[in-house]
Amino acid sequence: MAGRVLGGRYTVQDKIGIGGMATVYRGLDNVLGRTVAIKTMLPQYAADPSFAARFKQEAQAAAALQSPYIVGVYDWGKDEDTYYIIMEYLRGTDLKSGIRKHGALDCKKVAQIGSQICQALAVAHRHDIIHRDIKPQNIMVQPDGNIKVMDFGIARAKNSHLTADNSVLGTAHYVSPEQTQGKELGPTSDLYSLGIVMYEAATGKVPFDGDDAIAVALKQVNEIPVPPSQVNPNVDATLESIILKCMQKDPAARFQTADELRHALTDYLAGRVVNIGEATTMLSASPTQQMSSGTQAMPRVTSPISARSATTAKSAAKEAEEASKKRKKKIAIAIACAVVAVVAAVAIAMNVLGSGSSTQTVPNLLGLTKDDAITTINNTNFFEQGTVKEEYSSTVDSGKVIDQDPDSGKTATKGTQINLVISKGAEPAADVTVPDLSNMTPSEAEAALTKVGLKGQAGDSVFSDSVDNGHVASQTPASGSTAKTGDTVTYQLSKGTESVDVPDVVGQSESSAVSALKNAGFTVAYADSQYSDSYSSGTVMKQSPSSGSQAKGATITITISKGSKPAYSPTTSASTSSASTPSATTSASTSAATSTGDGQ
């Protein structure tokens, strides 16, 4: 897939994640020159019209959700047999990784994150879209501390019928009781999941855990969560009450809207009194709730117990005292019957999932070194090491696991092979030839650089006699040189020809005048020297042009004085006249001699 261009516009680069339906790659939008995330449907689902319809629905639904706390969706399409969604590329780390690395968060930070998630959910719920998979893995914490809710991969509009049997989807540790039961979901289901996310952020642990998804699902329905303050004493009473109200088993006892929960968190952050109500003062057991059977992601089972509201332990004790023996007997019989039903349902589910074989939850190996991951697999004495391959990754350090198959949290039978993908670090940048940007406009230069994977940056403008104003006059590195993909080429735009004031050199000596003109950037030419009564010999008596601004390098013509013209001298005339007399005499004599000779 790497290197493929989708829709004639989006270049696929390295893989950054994989989910149940799709793989996510880092990519480049070749038109806008920006990094994007490219989500492509797995090949085994692309040929299924129902999955293709869900994929399209996801893109259209998510694109309609405009919020600073929701990952942006830019585009979607189909290229040959590949369905893809173009999304905002996020930098940062997911909340799950943050909790694993740093442990429990400060109560105020938990409330801030919860409030931002509420704002994202409020937007989705107003569009009648239930996320259905709120978990810390889908909450990206950005470098500025704000969050973005990701992955509407199993989100479904209330009136959608694309999931034919209303299958239970999502991650067992975070799903609501009604989602586990396969019941109709509403906004309060997302709020239940958010309550668990805040519980984990505040304590560093999920409230319900087990050996497999079935065990966890049963606890979601049946068990009362340990109050967060008993796990982490630093959790204050108000935040604890907010979290426990979100986690009420009965949807009607929770906050009813994301905005209602956000207001409670905002009041808490501002130090105002938060009115939680009596519903969350205690969570305890109540008579049996029934769960239907047969789901896709986890089996639906029959639950022996569900939540009921009780105000205090004292009132519960009083009820017990007042209950008749007959009533106790009926409850005991009901519970016994329910337990039998649960055991039977679990047995059936295990038979479906593992054909009666022993199963375990796949361990999470992401982020481990190759050696640690292999050691972990071998130490299970249950799973086996599968293939190990390497891929480039811009987000995971070299030598660490970036992907595994099967994914962590899934149940698998003994002997299942776990395949690993190890990071080779960031992909080395490719060599490219720097294009010639001479005489290009800034937009033309940027397009030429983007085409070969380089970035452009305008430097200081320069004067140029040969390049028009506003066009590229020079660049660094030079055209034809080799650079790495992603490098920056700095180009200087022309300011046109530089103009310089012509210095006045009339009256200066020849050497001083020539030096002044050349220092100003001009070329010097000479006119014929002339006599001058005003300027001494060897000084400049004229220059052209004489003033104003001229283009740097222009020619300035100067005229050098020969001094005053010499005056007329009589002595010199007489001598000259006298000197010519012999010639006259000689001519006369010659003439006479000639005559005499002729006469003889």
C-alpha positions in Angstrom: 0.0 0.0 0.0 2.9 2.4 0.8 3.6 4.7 -2.2 0.2 4.2 -3.7 -1.7 7.3 -4.7 -5.5 7.2 -3.9 -7.9 9.2 -6.0 -5.0 10.7 -7.9 -4.3 13.0 -4.9 -3.3 11.2 -1.6 0.0 9.4 -1.4 0.0 6.5 1.2 3.1 6.5 3.4 3.7 4.4 6.6 1.1 2.4 8.6 0.2 4.0 11.9 -2.6 1.8 13.2 -5.1 -1.0 12.5 -8.6 -1.7 13.8 -11.4 -4.1 13.4 -12.5 -2.8 10.0 -9.7 -0.6 8.7 -6.0 0.2 8.6 -4.8 3.8 9.1 -1.8 5.2 7.3 0.1 8.5 7.4 -0.2 10.1 4.0 0.3 13.3 2.0 -2.3 15.4 0.3 -0.4 16.2 -2.9 -2.7 19.2 -3.8 -2.5 21.0 -0.5 0.9 19.7 0.5 -0.3 18.7 4.0 0.1 15.5 6.0 -3.1 13.5 6.5 -4.3 10.3 8.0 -5.7 7.8 5.4 -8.1 5.2 6.7 -8.6 2.2 4.3 -11.2 -0.6 4.7 -9.7 -4.0 5.2 -9.9 -6.1 2.0 -12.1 -8.8 3.5 -14.8 -6.2 4.1 -14.5 -4.1 1.0 -16.5 -6.6 -1.1 -19.4 -6.7 1.4 -22.0 -4.1 0.4 -23.2 -3.7 4.0 -19.7 -2.9 5.3 -19.1 -0.6 2.4 -22.3 1.3 3.2 -21.2 1.6 6.9 -17.8 2.9 5.8 -19.5 5.5 3.6 -21.9 6.4 6.4 -19.0 6.8 8.8 -17.3 9.3 6.4 -20.4 11.3 5.8 -21.5 11.3 9.5 -18.0 12.3 10.8 -17.5 15.0 8.1 -20.7 16.7 9.4 -19.3 16.9 12.9 -17.5 20.2 13.3 -15.8 20.6 16.6 -12.3 21.5 17.9 -12.5 18.3 19.9 -13.4 15.9 17.0 -10.8 14.7 14.5 -11.6 16.4 11.2 -12.7 14.4 8.1 -11.6 16.0 4.8 -12.6 13.6 2.1 -13.6 10.0 1.3 -13.8 7.9 -1.9 -13.1 4.6 -3.6 -10.0 3.8 -5.7 -10.4 0.5 -7.6 -11.2 -1.9 -4.8 -10.1 0.3 -1.9 -12.4 2.5 0.2 -10.7 5.3 2.0 -11.4 8.2 4.3 -9.0 11.2 4.5 -8.8 12.6 8.0 -6.9 15.1 10.1 -3.4 13.8 11.1 -3.0 14.1 14.8 0.2 14.5 16.8 0.3 13.4 20.4 -0.5 10.3 22.3 -3.7 8.5 23.1 -5.1 8.8 26.6 -4.7 5.0 27.3 -0.9 5.3 26.6 -0.7 8.4 28.8 -2.4 6.6 31.7 -0.1 3.6 31.3 2.9 5.8 31.3 2.0 8.3 34.0 -0.6 6.5 36.1 -3.6 8.4 37.6 -4.1 12.0 36.5 -4.9 15.0 38.7 -8.6 15.4 39.4 -8.7 18.8 37.6 -7.1 17.3 34.5 -9.6 14.5 34.5 -12.4 17.0 34.6 -10.9 19.1 31.9 -10.5 16.0 29.6 -14.1 14.9 30.5 -15.5 18.4 29.7 -13.8 18.4 26.2 -15.1 14.9 25.4 -18.6 16.1 26.4 -18.3 19.0 23.9 -17.4 16.5 21.2 -20.2 14.1 22.2 -22.7 17.0 22.3 -22.0 17.8 18.7 -22.4 14.2 17.7 -25.6 13.7 19.7 -27.2 16.8 18.1 -26.7 15.0 14.8 -28.4 11.9 16.3 -25.0 10.0 16.2 -24.0 7.8 19.0 -20.2 7.1 19.1 -20.6 3.6 20.7 -16.9 3.2 21.3 -15.8 5.9 23.7 -12.5 4.6 25.3 -9.1 6.2 26.2 -7.6 4.5 23.1 -9.9 6.8 21.0 -9.0 10.0 22.9 -5.9 11.7 21.4 -4.1 14.1 23.8 -2.4 16.7 21.7 0.9 18.5 22.6 -1.1 21.5 23.8 -3.0 19.4 26.3 -6.4 19.5 24.4 -8.1 16.3 23.2 -9.6 15.0 20.0 -12.2 12.3 19.9 -11.3 9.8 17.2 -12.7 6.8 15.4 -16.4 6.9 14.5 -15.8 3.5 13.0 -18.7 1.9 14.8 -20.7 5.1 15.3 -24.3 4.8 14.2 -27.1 7.2 13.7 -30.2 6.5 15.7 -32.3 5.9 12.6 -29.7 3.7 10.9 -30.4 0.1 10.1 -27.0 -0.8 8.7 -26.3 -3.2 11.6 -29.0 -5.7 11.0 -29.2 -7.4 14.4 -28.2 -4.4 16.5 -25.0 -6.3 17.4 -23.0 -5.3 20.4 -19.8 -3.6 19.3 -17.1 -1.8 21.2 -14.6 -2.7 23.9 -15.9 -4.7 26.9 -14.1 -2.6 29.5 -16.0 0.5 28.4 -19.4 -0.6 27.1 -22.6 0.3 28.9 -24.9 -2.4 30.3 -27.5 -1.8 27.7 -24.9 -2.1 24.9 -23.8 -5.4 26.4 -27.4 -6.5 26.3 -27.9 -5.5 22.7 -30.6 -2.9 23.6 -31.3 0.3 21.8 -28.6 2.9 22.6 -29.0 6.6 23.3 -26.6 9.5 24.3 -26.5 8.1 27.9 -24.7 5.0 26.7 -21.8 7.2 25.5 -21.9 9.0 28.9 -21.6 5.7 30.7 -18.5 4.9 28.7 -17.1 8.4 29.4 -17.7 7.8 33.1 -15.5 4.7 32.9 -12.8 6.7 31.0 -12.8 9.3 33.8 -12.7 6.5 36.4 -9.6 5.0 34.8 -8.0 8.5 34.3 -8.6 9.3 38.0 -7.5 5.9 39.4 -5.2 4.4 36.8 -7.4 1.3 36.6 -10.6 0.2 34.9 -13.5 -0.4 37.3 -14.3 -3.9 35.9 -11.7 -6.4 34.7 -11.7 -10.1 34.0 -10.1 -13.0 32.1 -12.1 -12.4 29.0 -14.7 -10.2 27.4 -17.6 -12.2 28.7 -16.5 -11.9 32.3 -16.0 -8.2 31.9 -19.4 -7.8 30.2 -21.2 -9.6 33.1 -19.5 -7.3 35.6 -20.7 -4.2 33.6 -24.3 -5.4 34.2 -24.0 -7.0 37.7 -21.3 -5.4 39.8 -21.1 -2.2 41.7 -17.8 -0.3 41.0 -15.4 0.3 43.8 -15.6 4.1 44.5 -12.6 5.8 42.9 -11.5 7.3 46.2 -10.9 3.8 47.6 -8.6 3.1 44.7 -6.9 6.5 44.7 -7.4 8.5 47.9 -6.6 11.7 46.0 -9.9 11.6 44.2 -12.2 14.2 45.8 -15.8 13.5 46.7 -17.4 15.8 44.0 -15.5 14.3 41.1 -16.3 10.8 42.5 -20.0 11.6 42.6 -19.9 12.9 39.0 -18.2 9.7 37.8 -20.5 7.4 39.7 -23.6 9.2 38.3 -22.3 8.5 34.8 -21.8 4.9 35.7 -25.4 4.2 36.9 -26.7 0.9 35.6 -30.1 2.5 34.8 -29.7 5.0 31.9 -32.4 7.2 33.4 -30.3 7.7 36.6 -27.3 9.1 34.6 -26.7 12.5 33.3 -29.2 12.7 30.4 -27.1 14.9 28.0 -23.5 15.6 27.3 -24.2 19.3 28.0 -25.6 18.4 31.4 -22.5 16.5 32.3 -20.3 19.2 30.9 -22.0 21.8 33.1 -21.4 19.7 36.1 -17.7 19.3 35.3 -17.4 23.0 34.5 -19.0 23.9 37.9 -16.5 21.5 39.6 -13.5 23.1 37.8 -14.8 26.6 38.8 -15.2 25.5 42.5 -19.0 26.0 42.4 -21.4 23.6 44.1 -22.3 20.7 41.9 -25.8 19.3 42.3 -25.5 15.6 41.6 -28.8 14.4 43.2 -29.5 11.4 45.4 -29.2 8.8 42.6 -25.5 8.5 43.0 -25.1 8.4 46.7 -25.0 4.6 46.6 -24.9 2.0 43.9 -26.3 -1.4 44.9 -27.9 -4.6 43.6 -31.5 -5.0 42.6 -33.7 -7.9 41.1 -32.8 -9.6 37.8 -32.6 -8.0 34.4 -32.8 -10.2 31.4 -30.3 -10.0 28.5 -30.9 -11.4 25.0 -28.5 -13.8 23.4 -26.3 -14.0 20.3 -24.2 -11.0 19.5 -21.2 -10.4 17.2 -18.6 -8.8 19.4 -19.5 -10.5 22.7 -22.2 -12.9 23.6 -25.4 -11.6 25.2 -26.1 -13.4 28.4 -28.9 -13.5 31.1 -27.9 -11.4 34.1 -28.8 -12.4 37.6 -28.5 -8.9 39.1 -28.9 -5.3 38.0 -28.5 -1.9 39.7 -31.1 -0.4 41.9 -31.2 2.9 43.7 -30.8 3.0 47.5 -30.1 6.0 49.5 -28.2 4.7 52.4 -27.0 1.4 54.0 -29.3 2.2 56.9 -32.5 2.2 54.7 -31.3 -1.0 52.9 -31.0 -2.7 56.3 -34.4 -1.5 57.4 -35.9 -3.0 54.2 -34.3 -6.3 54.9 -35.7 -6.3 58.4 -39.2 -5.6 57.1 -39.1 -8.2 54.3 -41.1 -11.3 55.0 -39.7 -14.8 54.9 -41.8 -15.4 51.9 -40.3 -12.5 50.0 -36.8 -13.7 50.9 -37.6 -17.1 49.6 -38.9 -15.7 46.3 -35.8 -13.6 45.8 -33.5 -16.5 46.6 -35.4 -18.7 44.0 -35.2 -15.9 41.4 -31.4 -15.4 41.9 -30.8 -19.1 41.8 -32.7 -19.4 38.5 -30.8 -16.4 37.1 -27.5 -17.9 38.1 -28.3 -21.1 36.3 -29.3 -19.1 33.2 -26.0 -17.2 33.3 -24.0 -20.4 33.6 -25.9 -21.9 30.7 -25.5 -18.7 28.5 -21.8 -18.5 29.3 -21.3 -22.1 28.4 -23.1 -21.6 25.1 -21.1 -18.5 24.4 -17.8 -20.2 25.2 -18.9 -23.1 22.9 -19.5 -20.6 20.1 -16.3 -18.7 20.6 -13.9 -21.6 21.3 -15.8 -24.8 20.5 -15.4 -25.8 24.2 -11.6 -25.2 24.2 -9.8 -23.2 26.8 -9.4 -19.5 26.0 -7.4 -16.5 27.3 -7.3 -12.8 26.6 -4.5 -11.8 24.2 -1.9 -9.7 26.1 -1.1 -6.1 25.1 2.4 -6.1 23.5 2.3 -2.6 21.9 5.2 -0.5 22.9 7.3 -3.4 24.2 10.7 -4.2 22.8 10.9 -7.1 20.5 12.7 -9.3 23.1 10.2 -8.3 25.9 7.2 -9.0 23.7 8.5 -12.5 22.7 9.4 -13.2 26.4 5.8 -12.2 27.4 4.3 -14.5 24.8 6.5 -17.4 25.9 5.8 -16.8 29.6 2.0 -17.2 29.0 2.5 -20.9 28.3 -0.6 -20.5 26.3 0.1 -18.5 23.2 2.9 -19.0 20.6 5.2 -16.6 18.8 4.1 -16.1 15.2 5.7 -14.1 12.5 7.9 -11.1 13.3 8.3 -8.4 10.6 9.6 -4.8 10.6 8.0 -1.6 9.3 8.9 2.0 9.4 7.0 4.2 12.0 7.2 7.9 12.6 5.5 7.5 16.0 7.1 4.5 17.7 10.8 4.1 18.6 12.9 1.6 16.7 12.8 -1.9 18.1 9.4 -1.6 19.7 6.1 -3.3 18.8 3.8 -1.1 16.7 1.2 -3.8 15.8 0.1 -7.3 16.8 -2.3 -9.9 15.5 -4.6 -10.8 17.1 -5.2 -7.5 18.9 -4.9 -7.2 22.7 -8.0 -7.8 24.7 -9.4 -10.4 22.3 -10.0 -14.0 23.5 -8.2 -16.8 21.7 -7.7 -20.5 22.1 -4.5 -22.2 23.4 -1.7 -22.3 20.8 -2.9 -19.2 19.0 0.1 -17.5 17.3 0.7 -13.8 18.0 2.2 -12.1 15.0 4.3 -9.0 15.7 5.3 -5.9 13.7 8.4 -4.1 15.0 9.2 -0.5 14.3 12.3 0.3 12.3 12.0 3.9 13.3 11.2 6.8 11.0 11.6 6.0 7.4 14.8 7.6 6.0 14.0 10.5 3.7 14.5 9.8 0.0 17.0 11.7 -2.1 15.6 14.3 -4.5 17.0 16.7 -7.0 16.4 20.4 -6.2 14.5 22.0 -9.1 15.6 25.3 -10.7 13.3 28.0 -9.4 14.8 30.9 -11.5 12.3 33.5 -12.6 9.4 31.6 -11.0 6.7 33.3 -9.0 6.3 32.3 -5.4 3.3 30.0 -6.1 5.1 28.4 -9.0 8.2 27.8 -6.9 6.1 26.3 -4.0 4.4 24.0 -6.5 7.7 22.9 -8.0 9.1 22.1 -4.6 6.0 20.3 -3.4 6.0 18.1 -6.5 9.4 16.6 -5.4 8.6 16.5 -1.7 10.5 19.6 -0.6 9.4 22.6 1.3 9.8 26.3 0.3 10.7 29.3 2.4 11.0 32.9 1.1 14.2 34.6 2.3 15.2 38.3 2.1 14.5 40.0 -1.2 17.4 41.0 -3.4 18.1 43.5 -6.2 18.5 41.9 -9.6 19.3 43.4 -13.0 18.2 40.3 -14.9 15.1 39.1 -12.9 11.7 40.8 -12.8 10.5 42.2 -9.6 8.6 39.5 -7.5 10.2 36.5 -9.2 12.9 34.2 -7.8 16.4 35.6 -8.2 18.4 33.0 -6.3 18.0 29.9 -4.1 19.7 27.8 -1.5 20.5 24.9 -2.1 21.3 25.5 -5.7 19.3 23.9 -8.5 20.5 20.4 -9.5 21.9 19.7 -6.0 20.7 16.7 -3.9 18.4 17.1 -0.9 16.3 14.9 1.3 12.5 14.6 1.1 11.1 17.2 3.5 14.1 19.5 3.4 13.5 23.3 3.0 14.7 25.3 0.0 15.1 29.0 0.7 14.5 31.3 -2.3 15.1 35.1 -2.7 12.7 37.2 -4.7 13.9 40.0 -6.9 13.3 43.6 -6.0 14.2 44.7 -9.5 17.2 46.8 -10.5 18.7 48.9 -7.7 18.7 52.7 -8.1 21.6 54.8 -6.7 21.9 58.6 -6.4 24.7 60.0 -8.7 27.4 61.7 -6.7 28.5 65.3 -7.9 32.1 65.0 -8.8 32.5 68.3 -10.8 35.5 70.2 -9.4 37.2 67.0 -8.0 40.5 65.7 -9.3 40.2 62.9 -11.8 41.3 60.2 -9.4 38.9 61.3 -6.6 36.0 61.6 -9.1 36.6 58.1 -10.5 36.9 56.6 -7.1 33.6 58.2 -5.9 31.7 57.1 -8.9 33.0 53.5 -8.8 32.3 53.3 -5.0 28.7 54.3 -5.7 28.4 51.4 -8.2 28.7 53.3 -11.5 31.0 52.7 -14.5 33.1 55.7 -15.6 33.6 56.9 -19.2 35.6 59.9 -20.5 34.6 62.6 -23.0 37.3 64.6 -24.8 39.2 66.9 -22.6 38.5 70.6 -23.0 40.1 73.9 -22.1 38.5 75.7 -19.2 39.2 79.0 -17.5 37.1 77.8 -14.5 38.6 74.4 -13.7 42.3 73.7 -13.3 43.9 71.2 -15.5 43.2 67.5 -14.4 40.0 68.3 -12.6 36.5 67.3 -13.7 34.7 70.1 -15.4 31.6 68.2 -16.6 29.7 65.0 -15.8 26.7 63.3 -17.5 24.2 62.5 -15.9 25.0 65.2 -13.4 22.4 64.3 -10.7 19.4 62.2 -9.7 19.0 58.4 -9.4 20.4 56.0 -11.9 20.4 52.2 -12.1 23.4 50.8 -10.2 26.1 50.0 -12.8 25.0 52.7 -15.2 27.8 54.7 -17.0 28.7 58.2 -15.9 30.7 60.2 -18.5 33.1 62.8 -17.2 35.1 65.6 -19.0 38.6 66.5 -17.7 39.8 70.1 -17.9 43.0 71.0 -19.8 43.1 74.3 -18.0 43.0 77.7 -19.7 43.6 78.0 -23.4 47.1 79.5 -24.2 47.1 83.3 -25.1 48.5 84.8 -28.5 52.3 85.8 -28.4 53.8 88.7 -30.8 57.4 87.5 -30.5 56.4 84.2 -31.7 54.6 85.8 -34.7 57.6 88.0 -35.7 60.0 85.2 -35.5 57.7 83.2 -37.5 57.4 85.9 -40.1 61.2 86.5 -40.3 61.9 82.9 -40.5 59.7 82.7 -43.6 61.7 85.5 -45.4 64.5 83.3 -46.7 62.0 81.1 -48.2 60.5 84.0 -50.1 64.0 85.2 -51.1 64.8 81.7 -52.2 61.7 81.6 -54.3 62.5 85.0 -55.8 66.0 84.0 -56.6 64.9 80.8 -58.1 62.4 82.6 -60.1 65.0 85.2 -61.3 67.5 82.5 -62.1 64.9 80.7 -64.0 64.1 83.8 -66.0 67.7 84.5 -66.7 68.2 81.1 -67.8 65.2 81.2 -70.0 66.4 84.5 -71.6 69.9 83.2 -72.5 
